[in-house]
Amino acid sequence: MDGKVSFPHCISGVFANQAALDLSSFDGKVVNVSGTLLKYADLKLEDSPVLPRKILAGSVIPNFCFGNNVLLIKHLDIVPQPSAP
């Protein structure tokens, strides 16, 4: 989000039950992400009378990239960066 990028240069994604995960080790890192691509419009709405949000695999998925698709993340790897000479 620091890069202020939007579709088509980014895609919003979430892990199943993401709230329980500590992903801080990935902060500021370049990563490879794989998962299942889904249409944002087809996601179920959260059962909330005040502010309905889209839910994917038990996690709220904000579409910060404003694209038509979102990613259910299955795997995430840090990309090794070349060492400075």
C-alpha distances in whole Angstrom, upper triangle without the diagonal:
4,5,5,7,9,12,14,12,9,11,10,12,14,17,20,21,17,18,21,19,18,15,14,16,13,11,11,13,13,14,17,16,19,20,21,20,21,21,19,22,24,22,24,24,24,27,26,28,26,22,23,19,19,20,20,22,22,19,17,14,12,11,8,9,12,14,18,17,15,16,18,17,20,20,17,19,18,19,21,21,24,26,26,30
4,5,8,11,15,16,13,12,14,14,16,17,20,24,24,20,21,23,21,19,16,15,17,14,11,10,12,13,15,18,18,21,23,24,23,24,24,22,25,28,26,28,27,27,30,29,31,29,25,26,23,23,24,24,26,26,22,20,18,16,15,12,12,15,18,21,21,19,19,21,20,23,22,19,20,18,19,21,20,23,24,24,28
4,5,9,12,13,10,10,13,14,16,18,21,25,25,22,23,26,23,22,18,18,19,16,13,11,13,13,15,17,18,21,22,24,22,24,24,22,25,27,26,29,28,29,32,31,33,31,27,27,24,24,25,24,27,27,24,22,19,17,15,12,11,15,16,20,19,18,19,21,20,24,22,20,20,18,18,20,19,22,23,23,27
4,7,10,12,10,10,12,13,16,18,22,25,25,22,23,26,24,23,20,20,21,18,16,14,16,16,17,19,19,22,23,24,22,23,22,20,23,25,24,27,26,27,30,29,31,28,25,25,22,22,23,23,26,27,23,21,18,15,13,10,9,12,14,18,18,17,19,21,21,24,24,21,22,21,21,24,23,25,27,27,31
4,7,8,6,6,9,11,14,17,20,24,25,22,24,26,24,24,20,20,22,18,16,15,16,15,16,17,17,19,21,21,19,20,19,18,21,23,23,26,25,26,30,29,31,29,25,25,22,21,23,22,25,26,22,20,17,15,12,9,7,10,11,15,15,15,16,19,19,23,22,20,21,20,20,23,22,25,27,27,31
4,6,6,5,8,9,13,16,20,23,24,22,23,26,25,24,22,22,23,20,19,18,19,17,18,18,17,19,19,19,17,17,16,15,17,20,20,23,23,24,28,27,29,27,23,22,20,19,20,20,23,24,21,19,15,13,10,7,4,7,8,11,12,12,15,18,18,22,22,20,22,22,22,25,24,27,30,30,34
3,5,5,7,9,13,16,20,22,24,22,24,27,26,26,23,24,25,22,21,20,20,18,18,18,16,18,18,17,14,15,14,13,15,18,18,22,22,24,27,27,29,28,24,23,20,18,20,19,22,24,21,19,15,14,10,9,5,6,5,9,9,11,13,17,18,21,21,20,22,22,22,26,25,28,31,32,35
4,6,7,11,14,17,21,23,26,24,26,29,27,27,24,25,26,22,22,21,20,18,18,17,16,17,18,17,14,15,14,14,17,19,20,23,24,26,30,30,32,30,27,25,22,20,22,21,24,26,23,21,18,16,13,12,8,9,7,10,10,12,14,17,18,21,21,20,22,22,21,25,24,27,30,31,34
4,7,10,13,17,20,23,25,23,25,28,25,25,22,23,23,19,19,17,17,15,15,15,14,16,17,18,15,17,17,16,19,21,22,25,26,27,31,31,33,31,28,26,23,21,23,21,24,26,23,22,18,16,13,12,8,11,9,13,12,13,14,17,17,20,20,18,19,19,18,21,21,24,26,27,30
4,7,10,13,16,19,21,19,21,24,22,22,18,20,20,17,16,15,15,13,13,13,12,14,15,15,13,14,15,14,17,19,19,22,23,24,28,28,30,29,25,24,20,18,19,18,20,22,19,18,14,13,10,9,6,9,8,11,10,10,11,14,14,17,17,16,17,17,17,21,21,24,26,28,31
4,6,10,13,16,18,16,19,21,20,20,17,19,20,17,17,17,16,15,13,13,11,12,12,12,10,11,11,11,14,16,15,18,19,21,24,25,28,26,23,21,17,15,16,14,17,19,16,15,11,11,8,8,6,8,7,9,7,6,7,11,11,14,15,14,17,17,18,22,22,26,28,30,33
4,7,11,13,15,13,16,18,17,18,15,17,19,16,16,17,17,16,14,14,11,12,12,12,10,10,11,9,13,14,13,16,16,17,21,22,24,23,19,18,14,12,13,11,14,15,12,11,8,7,5,6,6,8,8,10,8,5,6,9,10,14,15,14,17,18,19,23,24,27,30,31,35
4,7,10,12,10,13,15,14,15,13,16,17,14,15,16,16,15,13,13,9,10,9,10,9,10,11,10,14,15,13,15,16,17,20,21,24,24,20,18,14,12,11,9,11,13,10,10,7,8,8,9,9,12,11,12,9,5,4,6,6,10,11,11,15,16,18,22,23,27,29,31,35
4,7,8,7,10,12,11,13,11,14,16,14,15,17,17,17,14,14,11,11,10,10,11,11,13,12,15,15,13,14,15,15,19,20,23,23,19,17,14,11,10,8,8,10,7,8,6,9,10,12,13,14,14,15,12,8,6,5,6,9,11,11,15,17,19,22,24,28,30,33,36
4,6,5,9,10,8,11,10,14,15,14,15,18,17,17,14,14,11,11,9,10,12,13,16,15,18,17,14,16,17,16,20,21,25,24,22,20,16,14,11,8,7,9,7,10,9,12,14,15,16,18,18,18,15,11,8,6,5,7,9,10,13,16,19,22,24,28,30,33,36
4,5,9,9,9,13,13,17,18,17,19,22,21,21,18,17,14,13,11,11,13,13,16,15,18,17,13,14,16,15,17,19,23,24,21,19,16,13,10,7,5,6,6,10,10,14,16,18,19,20,20,19,16,13,11,7,7,8,11,13,16,19,22,25,28,32,34,36,40
4,6,6,8,11,12,16,18,17,19,22,22,23,20,20,17,16,14,15,17,16,19,17,20,19,15,15,16,14,16,18,22,22,20,18,15,13,10,9,6,5,5,9,11,14,16,18,20,22,22,22,19,15,14,11,11,12,14,15,18,21,24,27,29,33,35,38,41
4,5,5,8,9,12,14,14,15,18,18,19,17,18,15,15,14,15,17,17,19,17,20,20,16,17,17,15,18,19,23,22,20,18,15,14,11,10,9,8,6,9,10,12,15,16,18,20,20,21,18,14,13,10,10,11,13,13,16,18,21,24,26,30,32,34,38
4,6,8,10,12,15,15,16,19,20,22,20,21,18,19,18,19,20,20,22,19,22,22,18,18,17,15,17,18,21,21,18,18,15,15,12,12,11,9,7,9,11,13,16,17,20,21,22,23,21,17,16,14,14,15,16,16,19,20,24,27,28,32,34,36,40
4,7,10,12,14,15,17,20,20,22,20,21,19,20,18,20,22,22,24,22,25,24,21,20,20,18,20,21,24,24,22,21,19,18,15,14,13,11,10,12,14,17,20,21,23,25,26,26,24,20,18,15,14,15,16,16,19,20,24,26,28,32,33,36,39
4,6,9,11,12,13,17,17,19,17,18,16,17,17,19,21,21,24,22,25,25,21,22,22,20,22,23,27,26,24,23,20,19,16,15,14,13,11,13,14,17,19,20,21,24,24,25,23,19,17,14,12,13,13,13,15,16,20,22,24,28,30,32,36
4,6,8,9,11,14,15,17,16,17,16,18,18,21,23,24,26,24,28,27,24,25,25,23,25,26,29,28,26,25,22,22,19,18,17,16,14,16,16,18,20,20,22,25,26,27,24,21,18,17,14,15,14,13,14,15,19,20,22,26,27,29,33
4,5,6,7,11,11,13,12,14,13,16,16,19,21,22,24,23,26,26,23,25,25,23,26,27,30,29,26,25,22,21,19,18,17,17,14,16,16,17,19,18,19,22,23,25,22,18,16,15,12,14,12,10,11,12,15,17,19,23,24,26,30
4,5,5,9,10,13,13,16,16,18,20,22,24,25,27,25,29,29,26,28,27,26,29,29,32,30,28,27,24,24,22,21,21,20,17,18,18,19,20,19,20,24,25,27,25,21,19,18,16,17,15,13,13,12,16,17,18,22,22,24,28
4,6,9,8,11,11,14,15,18,19,23,24,26,28,27,31,31,28,30,30,29,32,32,35,34,31,30,27,26,25,23,22,22,20,21,21,21,23,21,22,26,26,28,26,22,20,19,16,17,14,11,11,9,13,14,15,19,19,22,25
4,6,5,8,8,11,12,15,17,20,21,23,25,24,28,29,26,28,28,28,31,31,34,33,30,29,25,24,23,21,21,22,19,20,19,19,20,18,19,23,23,25,23,19,17,17,14,15,13,9,9,7,10,12,13,17,18,21,24
4,6,9,10,13,14,17,19,22,23,25,26,25,28,29,27,29,29,28,31,31,34,32,29,28,25,24,24,22,23,23,20,20,19,18,19,17,18,22,23,25,23,20,18,19,16,18,16,12,12,10,13,14,14,18,19,21,24
4,7,9,13,14,18,21,23,24,26,27,26,29,31,29,31,31,30,33,33,36,34,31,31,27,26,26,25,25,26,23,22,21,20,20,18,18,22,23,25,24,21,20,21,18,20,17,14,13,10,11,13,12,16,16,18,21
4,6,10,12,16,18,22,22,25,27,26,30,30,29,31,31,31,34,34,37,36,32,32,28,27,26,24,25,26,23,23,21,21,21,19,19,23,23,25,23,21,19,19,16,18,15,11,10,7,8,9,9,13,14,16,20
4,7,10,14,17,20,20,23,25,25,28,29,28,30,31,31,35,35,38,36,33,32,28,27,26,24,24,26,23,24,21,21,20,19,18,21,21,24,21,19,17,18,15,17,14,10,9,6,6,8,8,12,14,16,20
4,6,10,13,16,17,20,22,22,26,27,25,28,29,29,33,33,37,35,32,31,27,25,24,21,22,23,21,22,19,20,19,18,17,21,20,22,19,17,14,15,12,13,10,7,5,4,5,9,10,14,17,19,22
4,7,10,14,15,18,21,21,25,25,24,27,28,29,32,34,37,36,32,31,27,24,23,20,20,23,21,22,19,20,19,19,18,21,19,21,18,16,13,14,10,11,8,6,5,6,6,10,12,16,19,21,24
4,7,10,11,15,17,18,22,22,20,23,25,25,29,30,33,33,29,27,24,21,20,17,17,19,17,19,16,18,17,17,16,19,17,18,15,12,9,10,7,8,6,5,7,9,10,14,16,19,22,25,28
4,7,9,13,16,17,21,20,19,22,24,25,28,30,33,33,30,27,24,21,19,16,15,18,17,19,16,18,18,19,17,19,17,18,14,12,8,8,6,6,5,7,9,12,13,17,19,22,25,28,31
4,7,10,13,15,18,17,16,18,21,22,25,27,31,31,27,25,21,18,16,13,12,16,15,17,14,17,16,18,17,19,16,16,12,10,6,5,4,5,6,9,12,15,17,20,23,26,29,32,35
4,6,10,12,15,14,13,16,19,20,23,26,29,29,26,23,20,16,15,11,11,15,15,16,14,16,15,18,17,18,15,14,10,8,6,5,7,7,10,13,16,19,20,24,26,29,32,35,38
4,7,9,12,11,12,15,18,20,23,25,28,28,25,22,18,15,14,11,13,16,15,16,13,15,13,16,14,15,12,10,7,6,5,6,9,11,13,15,18,20,21,25,27,30,33,35,39
4,6,9,8,8,12,14,17,20,22,25,25,22,19,16,12,12,9,11,15,14,14,12,14,12,15,14,14,11,9,5,5,6,7,11,13,16,17,21,23,24,28,30,33,36,39,42
4,5,5,7,11,13,16,19,21,23,24,20,17,15,11,12,11,14,16,15,14,12,13,11,14,13,12,9,6,4,6,9,11,14,16,19,21,24,26,27,31,32,35,39,41,44
4,5,6,9,11,13,17,18,20,20,17,14,11,8,9,9,13,15,13,12,9,10,8,11,11,9,8,6,5,6,9,11,14,17,20,21,24,26,27,31,32,36,39,40,44
4,6,8,10,13,16,17,19,19,16,13,11,9,11,11,15,16,15,14,12,12,10,14,14,11,10,7,8,9,13,14,18,20,23,24,28,30,31,35,36,39,42,44,47
4,7,9,13,15,17,19,20,18,14,12,9,10,10,13,15,15,14,12,14,13,17,16,14,13,10,9,10,13,13,17,19,22,24,28,30,31,35,37,40,43,45,48
4,7,9,13,15,17,18,15,12,9,6,6,7,10,11,11,10,9,11,11,15,16,14,13,11,10,9,11,11,15,17,21,22,26,28,30,34,35,39,42,44,47
4,7,9,12,14,16,13,10,8,6,6,7,10,10,11,10,10,13,14,17,19,17,17,15,14,13,14,14,17,19,23,24,28,31,33,36,38,42,44,47,50
4,6,8,11,12,10,6,5,5,6,9,12,11,11,9,10,12,13,17,18,17,17,16,16,14,16,16,19,22,25,26,30,32,34,38,39,43,45,47,51
4,6,9,10,9,6,5,6,6,9,11,9,9,8,10,12,14,17,20,19,19,18,18,16,18,16,19,22,25,26,30,31,34,37,39,43,45,47,51
4,7,9,9,7,8,9,9,13,14,12,12,11,14,15,18,21,23,22,23,22,22,20,21,20,23,25,28,29,33,35,38,41,43,46,48,50,54
4,6,6,5,8,10,11,15,17,14,14,12,14,15,18,20,23,22,23,23,23,21,23,22,24,27,30,30,34,36,38,42,43,47,49,50,54
4,6,7,10,13,15,18,20,18,17,15,17,17,20,22,25,23,25,25,25,24,26,25,28,30,33,34,37,39,42,45,46,50,52,53,57
4,6,10,13,15,19,21,19,18,15,17,16,18,20,23,22,24,24,25,23,26,25,28,30,33,33,37,38,40,44,45,48,50,51,55
4,6,10,12,16,19,17,15,12,13,12,15,16,19,18,20,20,21,20,22,22,24,27,30,30,33,35,37,40,41,45,47,48,52
4,7,9,13,16,14,13,10,11,11,13,16,18,17,18,18,18,17,20,19,22,25,28,28,32,33,36,39,40,44,46,48,51
4,6,10,13,12,10,7,8,8,10,13,15,14,16,15,15,14,16,16,19,22,24,25,28,30,32,35,37,40,42,44,48
4,7,10,10,8,6,6,7,9,12,14,13,14,13,12,11,13,13,16,19,21,22,26,28,30,33,35,39,41,43,46
4,7,6,5,5,6,9,11,14,16,16,16,15,13,11,12,11,14,16,19,20,24,26,29,32,34,38,40,42,46
4,5,5,6,6,10,11,15,16,16,15,14,12,9,9,7,10,13,16,17,21,24,26,30,32,35,38,40,44
4,6,8,9,13,15,18,19,19,19,18,15,12,11,8,10,11,15,17,20,23,26,29,32,35,38,40,44
4,7,9,13,15,18,20,20,20,20,17,14,14,11,13,14,17,19,22,25,28,31,33,37,39,42,45
4,6,10,12,15,17,18,18,18,16,12,12,10,11,13,16,17,21,23,25,29,31,34,37,39,43
4,6,10,12,15,15,16,16,15,12,12,11,13,16,18,19,22,24,27,30,31,35,37,39,43
4,6,9,11,11,12,13,11,8,9,9,11,15,17,17,21,22,24,28,29,33,35,37,41
4,6,9,9,11,12,12,9,11,12,14,18,19,19,22,23,25,28,29,33,35,37,40
4,5,5,7,9,9,7,10,12,14,18,19,19,22,23,24,28,29,32,34,36,39
4,5,8,11,11,10,12,15,16,19,20,19,22,22,23,27,27,30,32,33,37
4,6,9,9,9,11,14,15,19,20,19,21,21,22,25,26,29,31,32,36
4,7,9,9,13,16,17,21,22,22,24,25,26,29,29,32,35,36,39
4,5,7,11,14,16,20,21,21,23,24,25,28,29,32,35,36,39
4,7,11,14,16,19,21,22,25,26,27,30,31,34,37,39,42
4,7,10,13,16,18,18,21,23,24,28,29,32,35,37,40
4,7,9,13,15,15,19,20,22,25,27,30,33,35,38
4,6,9,11,12,15,18,19,23,24,28,31,33,36
4,6,9,11,15,18,20,23,25,29,32,34,38
4,6,7,11,14,16,20,22,26,28,31,34
4,7,11,14,16,20,22,26,28,31,35
4,7,10,13,16,19,22,25,28,31
4,7,10,13,16,19,22,25,28
4,6,9,12,16,18,21,24
4,6,9,13,15,18,21
4,6,10,12,15,18
4,7,9,12,15
4,6,9,12
4,7,9
4,6
4
